[in-house]
Amino acid sequence: MKKKSDKAKDLEALRKELEKSPNFFVTGYEKLTVQQDFELRKTIRGAGGSYKVVKNNLAAKASEGLPSGNVLGALKGMTSLAYTQKDPVALAKALTAYAKTNPAFTFKAGFVEGRAVEVKNIQELANLPSREEILSKLLYVIQAPAQRLVTAINGVGRKLAVVVDQGVKENKFQA
């Protein structure tokens, strides 16, 4: 059994993590084997996240006064948190893909960018394009008008060169 001082340290550490991480997913992990848990942790690390098994009471106390308090206040059953300070879409995609192959892994709730998210919305979040994909599309949209202008300008010069070349071949430019 843990000492009261150790419990206070755990509470403070979890509170700091919750304050730093604006994105987390509350999950259930009942009936996962050790190997499945290892794969889950590896998947979460690959998506730039962290994973922690928490006691429901500890999570409720750690989230008191935080925006995430309403999500973590009334948890039941075995609970874990997958959290990230980076891209929540990447973490949602990784967790959703893992949940498809391991039905024992379930979602309970989510907290994304300071807002509570329902379980059904986690799937919608996972279907969004990644941050990198959105940035590349935005860059394409920004560059497209300039590329079209350059193509049009080059087209005029190219057509002029073709006309001059045909004129020379047909001896139309004689003095």
Kinemage of the C-alpha trace (Angstrom):
@kinemage 1
@onewidth
@group {chain A} dominant
@subgroup {mainchain}
@vectorlist {calphas} color= white
{ca met a 1} P 0.000 0.000 0.000
{ca lys a 2} L 1.306 3.433 -0.906
{ca lys a 3} L 2.199 6.040 1.663
{ca lys a 4} L 0.215 9.243 1.793
{ca ser a 5} L 3.250 11.239 0.626
{ca asp a 6} L 3.630 8.985 -2.451
{ca lys a 7} L -0.053 9.421 -3.257
{ca ala a 8} L 0.342 13.205 -3.004
{ca lys a 9} L 3.302 13.064 -5.407
{ca asp a 10} L 1.265 10.972 -7.854
{ca leu a 11} L -1.614 13.434 -7.602
{ca glu a 12} L 0.655 16.413 -8.266
{ca ala a 13} L 2.405 14.677 -11.180
{ca leu a 14} L -0.924 13.824 -12.828
{ca arg a 15} L -2.214 17.360 -12.299
{ca lys a 16} L 0.896 18.791 -14.011
{ca glu a 17} L 0.419 16.414 -16.945
{ca leu a 18} L -3.225 17.435 -17.285
{ca glu a 19} L -2.306 21.132 -17.178
{ca lys a 20} L 0.389 20.671 -19.860
{ca ser a 21} L -1.620 18.406 -22.174
{ca pro a 22} L -4.628 20.064 -23.824
{ca asn a 23} L -5.427 16.803 -25.629
{ca phe a 24} L -6.172 13.446 -24.043
{ca phe a 25} L -8.383 10.427 -24.516
{ca val a 26} L -9.858 8.444 -21.640
{ca thr a 27} L -9.786 4.758 -22.435
{ca gly a 28} L -10.673 1.410 -20.932
{ca tyr a 29} L -8.169 -1.400 -21.093
{ca glu a 30} L -9.933 -4.333 -19.446
{ca lys a 31} L -8.829 -7.778 -20.614
{ca leu a 32} L -5.752 -6.554 -22.495
{ca thr a 33} L -2.829 -8.934 -22.323
{ca val a 34} L 0.663 -7.749 -21.459
{ca gln a 35} L 1.694 -8.063 -25.113
{ca gln a 36} L -1.329 -6.027 -26.253
{ca asp a 37} L -0.543 -3.366 -23.637
{ca phe a 38} L 3.061 -3.234 -24.875
{ca glu a 39} L 1.845 -2.764 -28.469
{ca leu a 40} L -0.594 -0.068 -27.325
{ca arg a 41} L 2.136 1.895 -25.568
{ca lys a 42} L 4.400 1.535 -28.613
{ca thr a 43} L 1.604 2.792 -30.901
{ca ile a 44} L 0.946 5.807 -28.673
{ca arg a 45} L 4.646 6.719 -28.497
{ca gly a 46} L 4.798 6.460 -32.291
{ca ala a 47} L 1.965 9.020 -32.534
{ca gly a 48} L 3.815 11.436 -30.231
{ca gly a 49} L 1.753 10.723 -27.132
{ca ser a 50} L 2.076 9.291 -23.657
{ca tyr a 51} L 0.030 6.672 -21.851
{ca lys a 52} L -0.767 6.290 -18.187
{ca val a 53} L -3.027 3.977 -16.209
{ca val a 54} L -4.825 6.026 -13.558
{ca lys a 55} L -7.079 5.462 -10.622
{ca asn a 56} L -10.475 7.071 -11.115
{ca asn a 57} L -10.362 8.801 -7.741
{ca leu a 58} L -6.887 10.172 -8.425
{ca ala a 59} L -7.949 11.467 -11.853
{ca ala a 60} L -10.994 13.186 -10.362
{ca lys a 61} L -8.930 14.886 -7.660
{ca ala a 62} L -6.145 15.882 -10.059
{ca ser a 63} L -8.607 17.489 -12.465
{ca glu a 64} L -10.496 19.536 -9.863
{ca gly a 65} L -10.571 23.163 -10.969
{ca leu a 66} L -9.233 22.335 -14.435
{ca pro a 67} L -11.283 22.494 -17.642
{ca ser a 68} L -10.913 18.715 -17.904
{ca gly a 69} L -12.663 18.213 -14.551
{ca asn a 70} L -16.032 17.414 -16.096
{ca val a 71} L -14.480 14.631 -18.220
{ca leu a 72} L -12.458 13.010 -15.444
{ca gly a 73} L -14.860 13.628 -12.563
{ca ala a 74} L -17.125 10.579 -12.856
{ca leu a 75} L -15.062 7.723 -14.257
{ca lys a 76} L -15.936 4.088 -13.654
{ca gly a 77} L -14.045 0.882 -14.320
{ca met a 78} L -10.421 0.442 -15.292
{ca thr a 79} L -9.173 3.707 -16.779
{ca ser a 80} L -6.145 4.918 -18.653
{ca leu a 81} L -5.180 8.195 -20.306
{ca ala a 82} L -3.515 8.665 -23.664
{ca tyr a 83} L -2.385 12.275 -23.889
{ca thr a 84} L -0.349 14.528 -26.137
{ca gln a 85} L 0.784 18.120 -26.385
{ca lys a 86} L 1.146 17.765 -30.148
{ca asp a 87} L -1.325 16.692 -32.832
{ca pro a 88} L -4.524 15.172 -31.356
{ca val a 89} L -5.547 13.853 -34.789
{ca ala a 90} L -2.449 11.647 -35.020
{ca leu a 91} L -3.121 10.220 -31.556
{ca ala a 92} L -6.814 9.666 -32.349
{ca lys a 93} L -5.867 7.866 -35.578
{ca ala a 94} L -3.384 5.620 -33.777
{ca leu a 95} L -5.824 4.760 -30.973
{ca thr a 96} L -8.718 4.128 -33.365
{ca ala a 97} L -6.589 1.827 -35.510
{ca tyr a 98} L -5.471 -0.037 -32.381
{ca ala a 99} L -9.072 -0.329 -31.141
{ca lys a 100} L -10.120 -1.954 -34.436
{ca thr a 101} L -7.624 -4.775 -33.974
{ca asn a 102} L -8.146 -5.087 -30.200
{ca pro a 103} L -11.835 -4.913 -29.233
{ca ala a 104} L -10.941 -5.069 -25.515
{ca phe a 105} L -9.595 -1.515 -25.837
{ca thr a 106} L -12.417 1.027 -25.594
{ca phe a 107} L -12.888 4.779 -25.526
{ca lys a 108} L -14.680 6.438 -22.623
{ca ala a 109} L -14.269 10.133 -23.456
{ca gly a 110} L -11.909 12.685 -24.878
{ca phe a 111} L -10.635 16.197 -24.298
{ca val a 112} L -9.330 18.065 -27.339
{ca glu a 113} L -8.089 21.663 -27.389
{ca gly a 114} L -9.862 22.493 -24.139
{ca arg a 115} L -13.216 20.907 -25.026
{ca ala a 116} L -14.836 17.661 -23.989
{ca val a 117} L -15.338 15.248 -26.882
{ca glu a 118} L -17.828 12.391 -27.009
{ca val a 119} L -16.781 8.885 -28.019
{ca lys a 120} L -18.473 9.124 -31.445
{ca asn a 121} L -16.553 12.343 -32.191
{ca ile a 122} L -13.219 10.608 -31.594
{ca gln a 123} L -13.840 8.500 -34.721
{ca glu a 124} L -14.655 11.670 -36.696
{ca leu a 125} L -11.449 13.263 -35.403
{ca ala a 126} L -9.481 10.203 -36.506
{ca asn a 127} L -10.890 10.590 -40.035
{ca leu a 128} L -9.519 14.125 -40.388
{ca pro a 129} L -6.369 14.637 -42.449
{ca ser a 130} L -3.142 14.975 -40.492
{ca arg a 131} L -1.610 18.354 -39.693
{ca glu a 132} L 1.129 17.862 -42.286
{ca glu a 133} L -1.424 17.000 -44.969
{ca ile a 134} L -3.476 20.118 -44.208
{ca leu a 135} L -0.354 22.303 -44.324
{ca ser a 136} L 0.729 20.835 -47.652
{ca lys a 137} L -2.733 21.481 -49.143
{ca leu a 138} L -2.644 25.047 -47.843
{ca leu a 139} L 0.793 25.595 -49.349
{ca tyr a 140} L -0.450 24.264 -52.693
{ca val a 141} L -3.419 26.670 -52.642
{ca ile a 142} L -1.124 29.595 -51.858
{ca gln a 143} L 1.374 28.709 -54.601
{ca ala a 144} L -1.147 27.799 -57.330
{ca pro a 145} L -1.876 31.362 -58.614
{ca ala a 146} L 1.843 32.152 -58.962
{ca gln a 147} L 2.463 28.877 -60.804
{ca arg a 148} L -0.396 29.603 -63.213
{ca leu a 149} L 0.937 33.113 -63.907
{ca val a 150} L 4.427 31.791 -64.682
{ca thr a 151} L 2.952 29.104 -66.956
{ca ala a 152} L 0.912 31.696 -68.874
{ca ile a 153} L 3.906 34.008 -69.298
{ca asn a 154} L 6.098 31.129 -70.459
{ca gly a 155} L 3.350 30.029 -72.827
{ca val a 156} L 3.407 33.360 -74.694
{ca gly a 157} L 7.166 33.181 -75.195
{ca arg a 158} L 6.950 29.545 -76.271
{ca lys a 159} L 4.250 30.298 -78.855
{ca leu a 160} L 6.286 33.239 -80.193
{ca ala a 161} L 9.329 31.000 -80.565
{ca val a 162} L 7.273 28.402 -82.461
{ca val a 163} L 5.932 31.058 -84.877
{ca val a 164} L 9.420 32.471 -85.528
{ca asp a 165} L 10.806 28.959 -86.062
{ca gln a 166} L 8.075 28.106 -88.568
{ca gly a 167} L 8.654 31.400 -90.351
{ca val a 168} L 12.373 30.654 -90.689
{ca lys a 169} L 11.665 27.124 -91.975
{ca glu a 170} L 9.251 28.456 -94.571
{ca asn a 171} L 11.596 31.320 -95.584
{ca lys a 172} L 9.071 34.024 -94.709
{ca phe a 173} L 11.660 36.352 -93.188
{ca gln a 174} L 13.672 37.338 -96.267
{ca ala a 175} L 14.959 40.815 -96.813
